[in-house]
Amino acid sequence: MSTTGYATRQAKPRSTPPSPGFQLRNPRRTWRITTGILVALLFAIPVLYVVMISFESQGHFVRSPLTPPASPTFSNFSAAWSQGDLGPEVLNTILYSVVAAAISVALSLLIAFPIARRLVRASTFIYRTFVIGVCIPLPVIPLFIEAQRLDLYNSRIGYILLHVEPGLPLGVILLTAFVMSVPEELDEAAYLEGCGYLRYLVRIVTPLAWPSIVIAFLYSLLQVWNDIIGPVVFLSDPGLFPVTRGVYNFYGANVSAYTILAAAVVIVSLPVVALFIASQRQLLRASVIASR
């Protein structure tokens, strides 16, 4: 008994809830990582399979097409290079892709800056027009008629000019978004220092927008590099063919030579893969800037 007359009660120990089983600390993040791995495998498995076929002999591929070769061979690459005449076609493709992408990026910057700074009338309408242009496919028949009338058919200059448009809408959208993030006080300071319009774009805006420029350049370059309809429609001289037309003709002449065809596809893809690896730092920088 206590001094107050009330009986002391002993505190009962609290029953601890049963410990649950295995739980994920962040289920949403885990599902995102799992989904990303599955998507990566979905795209990587066909690519790795083509690379594996390119190192197989024709007899091994016919006997066991799903198993890697015991002794890889490099003869498929030399055969694809010589039989497909890929040397001049790769040079033509590099010329078409780089020049067309450079012109597209330059025009995108010249168009994006006045749209972002509202220097032209109906800038919102112009911007929305480019947004719609991303979703509209390339009008091949009107371009073919235009190429014939302007004497751009079956010429390098004509082929380059006709491939400036595919990367232009996305380039304008990316660079407009970036220029809008640049403070206008920078424009005023450059104007007070006597910096001209084109000099300001080249010396100040271009280094700041370099990650966005790299993305727009790579996108435009891929549009030209992977085009198969354009060489069929706009070119007839074999000396002007890019690699897509060359691989298409090589496939028609070697339908059953899958190993040599796979080697040709690997050769055609290597320059683009090397360019993406070299631009990886700029791509990461662009993603970091976009996430802010």
C-alpha positions as CSV (number, residue, x, y, z in Angstrom):
1,M,0.0,0.0,0.0
2,S,1.1,3.5,-0.8
3,T,0.9,6.4,1.5
4,T,-2.0,7.8,-0.5
5,G,-4.1,4.8,0.0
6,Y,-4.0,3.5,-3.5
7,A,-2.5,0.2,-4.4
8,T,0.5,0.4,-6.5
9,R,0.1,-1.2,-9.9
10,Q,3.0,-2.9,-11.6
11,A,3.5,-1.6,-15.2
12,K,2.9,-4.3,-17.7
13,P,5.5,-4.6,-20.5
14,R,4.2,-3.5,-23.8
15,S,3.9,-6.2,-26.4
16,T,6.1,-5.5,-29.4
17,P,4.5,-6.0,-32.7
18,P,5.7,-8.9,-34.7
19,S,8.6,-8.0,-37.0
20,P,7.5,-7.9,-40.6
21,G,9.4,-9.8,-43.2
22,F,11.7,-8.4,-45.8
23,Q,10.6,-4.9,-46.9
24,L,12.0,-2.6,-49.5
25,R,13.3,0.7,-48.2
26,N,12.3,2.6,-51.3
27,P,9.9,0.5,-53.5
28,R,9.4,3.2,-56.0
29,R,13.1,3.6,-56.7
30,T,13.6,-0.1,-56.8
31,W,10.9,-0.5,-59.4
32,R,12.4,2.3,-61.5
33,I,15.8,0.7,-61.4
34,T,14.3,-2.7,-62.3
35,T,12.3,-1.1,-65.2
36,G,15.4,0.7,-66.5
37,I,17.4,-2.6,-66.4
38,L,14.7,-4.4,-68.3
39,V,14.4,-1.7,-71.0
40,A,18.2,-1.6,-71.3
41,L,18.2,-5.4,-71.8
42,L,15.4,-5.1,-74.3
43,F,17.6,-2.8,-76.5
44,A,20.9,-4.4,-75.7
45,I,20.1,-8.0,-76.5
46,P,19.4,-7.5,-80.2
47,V,22.5,-5.3,-80.6
48,L,24.7,-7.9,-78.8
49,Y,23.2,-10.7,-80.9
50,V,24.2,-8.8,-84.2
51,V,27.7,-8.3,-82.8
52,M,27.9,-12.0,-82.0
53,I,26.8,-13.0,-85.5
54,S,29.4,-10.7,-87.1
55,F,32.2,-12.8,-85.5
56,E,30.8,-16.2,-86.6
57,S,31.5,-18.2,-89.7
58,Q,28.6,-18.9,-92.0
59,G,28.7,-22.6,-91.2
60,H,28.6,-22.1,-87.5
61,F,25.6,-19.7,-87.9
62,V,23.7,-22.2,-89.9
63,R,24.4,-25.1,-87.5
64,S,23.9,-23.1,-84.2
65,P,22.6,-19.6,-84.7
66,L,22.0,-18.9,-80.9
67,T,25.4,-19.9,-79.5
68,P,28.6,-17.8,-79.5
69,P,31.4,-18.9,-81.8
70,A,34.2,-21.0,-80.2
71,S,36.8,-19.2,-82.4
72,P,35.8,-15.7,-83.5
73,T,36.7,-14.7,-87.0
74,F,37.3,-11.2,-88.5
75,S,37.0,-12.2,-92.1
76,N,33.4,-11.0,-92.2
77,F,34.5,-7.4,-91.7
78,S,37.0,-7.5,-94.5
79,A,34.5,-9.2,-96.8
80,A,31.8,-6.6,-95.9
81,W,34.2,-3.7,-96.4
82,S,35.3,-4.9,-99.8
83,Q,32.1,-6.4,-101.2
84,G,29.9,-3.6,-100.0
85,D,32.3,-0.8,-101.0
86,L,31.7,0.8,-97.6
87,G,34.8,3.1,-97.7
88,P,33.4,5.8,-100.0
89,E,29.9,5.4,-98.6
90,V,31.1,6.0,-95.0
91,L,32.9,9.1,-96.2
92,N,29.8,10.3,-98.0
93,T,27.7,9.7,-94.9
94,I,30.1,11.6,-92.6
95,L,30.1,14.5,-95.0
96,Y,26.3,14.6,-95.3
97,S,25.6,14.1,-91.6
98,V,28.1,16.5,-90.2
99,V,27.5,19.4,-92.6
100,A,23.7,19.0,-92.4
101,A,23.7,18.8,-88.6
102,A,26.0,21.8,-88.3
103,I,23.7,23.9,-90.6
104,S,20.7,22.7,-88.7
105,V,22.1,23.7,-85.3
106,A,23.3,27.1,-86.6
107,L,19.8,27.9,-87.9
108,S,18.2,26.6,-84.7
109,L,20.2,29.0,-82.6
110,L,19.5,31.9,-85.0
111,I,15.8,31.1,-84.8
112,A,15.6,30.3,-81.1
113,F,17.2,33.5,-79.7
114,P,14.7,35.9,-81.1
115,I,11.8,33.6,-80.2
116,A,13.0,33.3,-76.6
117,R,13.6,37.1,-76.3
118,R,10.3,38.0,-78.0
119,L,12.1,40.0,-80.6
120,V,9.7,39.0,-83.4
121,R,6.0,39.2,-83.6
122,A,3.9,36.0,-83.1
123,S,6.9,34.4,-81.4
124,T,4.6,32.0,-79.5
125,F,2.9,30.9,-82.7
126,I,6.3,30.3,-84.3
127,Y,7.4,28.3,-81.4
128,R,4.3,26.2,-81.4
129,T,4.7,25.6,-85.1
130,F,8.1,24.1,-84.5
131,V,6.7,21.9,-81.7
132,I,4.1,20.6,-84.2
133,G,6.9,20.0,-86.7
134,V,8.5,17.5,-84.4
135,C,5.4,15.2,-84.8
136,I,5.0,15.7,-88.5
137,P,6.8,13.2,-90.8
138,L,9.1,14.4,-93.5
139,P,7.1,15.2,-96.7
140,V,9.1,13.1,-99.2
141,I,7.1,13.7,-102.4
142,P,7.0,17.5,-102.1
143,L,10.7,17.5,-101.4
144,F,11.4,15.3,-104.4
145,I,9.4,17.7,-106.7
146,E,11.3,20.6,-105.1
147,A,14.6,18.9,-105.6
148,Q,14.0,18.4,-109.3
149,R,12.8,22.0,-109.9
150,L,15.7,23.5,-108.0
151,D,18.3,21.2,-109.6
152,L,19.1,19.6,-106.2
153,Y,18.4,16.1,-107.3
154,N,21.4,13.7,-107.3
155,S,23.9,16.1,-105.9
156,R,25.8,16.3,-102.6
157,I,24.8,20.0,-102.0
158,G,21.1,19.2,-102.7
159,Y,21.1,16.1,-100.4
160,I,22.6,18.1,-97.6
161,L,20.2,21.0,-97.9
162,L,17.2,18.6,-98.0
163,H,18.4,17.0,-94.7
164,V,18.7,20.2,-92.7
165,E,15.0,20.2,-91.8
166,P,14.7,16.9,-89.8
167,G,16.7,18.2,-86.9
168,L,15.5,21.8,-87.0
169,P,12.3,21.6,-84.9
170,L,13.9,19.8,-81.9
171,G,17.0,22.1,-82.1
172,V,14.8,25.2,-81.9
173,I,12.8,23.8,-79.0
174,L,15.9,22.9,-77.0
175,L,17.8,26.1,-77.6
176,T,14.7,28.3,-77.0
177,A,14.3,26.7,-73.6
178,F,18.0,27.3,-72.8
179,V,18.0,30.9,-74.0
180,M,15.0,31.6,-71.8
181,S,17.0,30.6,-68.8
182,V,19.8,33.0,-69.6
183,P,19.2,36.4,-67.8
184,E,18.5,39.3,-70.0
185,E,20.9,41.4,-68.0
186,L,23.7,39.5,-69.8
187,D,22.3,40.8,-73.1
188,E,22.2,44.4,-71.9
189,A,25.8,44.2,-70.5
190,A,27.0,42.8,-73.9
191,Y,25.1,45.6,-75.7
192,L,26.7,48.3,-73.5
193,E,30.1,46.8,-74.2
194,G,29.5,47.2,-77.9
195,C,29.1,43.5,-78.7
196,G,27.2,42.9,-81.9
197,Y,24.3,40.5,-82.3
198,L,26.1,37.6,-84.1
199,R,29.2,38.1,-82.0
200,Y,27.1,37.8,-78.9
201,L,25.6,34.6,-80.1
202,V,28.9,33.1,-81.1
203,R,31.1,34.3,-78.2
204,I,28.7,34.2,-75.2
205,V,25.5,32.2,-76.0
206,T,27.1,29.3,-77.8
207,P,29.6,28.4,-75.0
208,L,26.7,28.6,-72.4
209,A,24.4,26.5,-74.6
210,W,27.0,24.0,-75.6
211,P,25.3,20.9,-73.9
212,S,22.0,21.7,-75.7
213,I,23.9,22.3,-78.9
214,V,25.5,18.9,-78.6
215,I,22.2,17.2,-78.1
216,A,20.6,19.0,-81.1
217,F,23.7,18.2,-83.2
218,L,23.6,14.5,-82.4
219,Y,19.9,14.2,-83.0
220,S,20.2,15.9,-86.4
221,L,23.2,13.8,-87.3
222,L,21.3,10.6,-86.5
223,Q,18.4,11.7,-88.6
224,V,20.8,11.9,-91.6
225,W,22.9,8.9,-90.8
226,N,19.9,6.5,-90.4
227,D,17.9,7.8,-93.3
228,I,17.1,5.1,-95.9
229,I,14.3,6.7,-97.8
230,G,16.2,9.9,-98.7
231,P,19.1,8.1,-100.6
232,V,16.6,6.0,-102.5
233,V,14.5,9.1,-103.5
234,F,17.1,11.9,-103.9
235,L,20.2,10.0,-105.2
236,S,20.8,7.8,-108.3
237,D,24.6,8.0,-108.7
238,P,26.3,5.1,-106.8
239,G,29.2,7.4,-106.1
240,L,27.0,9.6,-104.0
241,F,25.3,6.8,-101.9
242,P,25.6,6.9,-98.1
243,V,26.0,3.7,-96.1
244,T,22.3,3.1,-95.6
245,R,21.8,2.8,-99.4
246,G,25.0,0.7,-99.6
247,V,23.9,-1.7,-96.9
248,Y,20.5,-1.9,-98.6
249,N,22.0,-2.8,-101.9
250,F,24.5,-5.2,-100.2
251,Y,21.6,-7.0,-98.5
252,G,19.8,-7.4,-101.8
253,A,22.9,-9.0,-103.3
254,N,23.7,-11.2,-100.3
255,V,20.4,-12.2,-98.8
256,S,21.7,-15.4,-97.2
257,A,25.1,-14.1,-96.0
258,Y,23.9,-13.1,-92.6
259,T,27.3,-13.0,-91.0
260,I,28.7,-10.6,-93.5
261,L,25.6,-8.5,-93.4
262,A,25.9,-8.3,-89.6
263,A,29.5,-7.2,-89.9
264,A,28.5,-4.5,-92.3
265,V,25.9,-3.3,-89.8
266,V,28.5,-3.2,-87.1
267,I,30.9,-1.2,-89.3
268,V,28.2,1.3,-90.1
269,S,27.3,1.7,-86.5
270,L,30.8,2.2,-85.1
271,P,31.3,5.9,-86.0
272,V,28.0,6.9,-84.3
273,V,28.8,4.8,-81.2
274,A,32.3,6.5,-81.0
275,L,30.7,9.9,-81.3
276,F,28.2,9.2,-78.5
277,I,31.1,7.9,-76.3
278,A,33.1,11.1,-77.0
279,S,30.0,13.3,-76.2
280,Q,29.1,11.5,-73.0
281,R,30.4,14.3,-70.8
282,Q,28.3,16.9,-72.6
283,L,25.2,14.7,-72.5
284,L,25.6,14.2,-68.7
285,R,26.1,18.0,-68.3
286,A,23.0,18.7,-70.3
287,S,20.9,16.3,-68.2
288,V,22.2,17.9,-65.0
289,I,21.3,21.4,-66.3
290,A,17.9,20.2,-67.4
291,S,17.2,18.7,-63.9
292,R,17.7,22.0,-62.1
